[in-house]
């Protein structure tokens, strides 16, 4: 993870924590809806291999998130 990605991730986590602490379910649900892999659904023109590569990249991101919890 680059320093820029780490800063972006930290900023996002701060926003998520703030929304959670304030009980802002609407904002949390909106973020959840936008993080559900829409780019894969919209990418039906991609080959199976390209879709797998996108999903592998997403998995690596979530592994990083888990490691930073």
KAJO-V641676 format. One record per helix or strand of 3 or more residues. SS is the DSSP state (~ for helix, > for strand). FROM is the first residue (numbers start at 0). TO is the last residue. If there is no record, write none. Layout:
BEGIN
{{SS,FROM,TO} {SS,FROM,TO}}
END
This chain:
BEGIN
{{~,2,20} {~,24,33} {~,37,40} {~,47,66}}
END
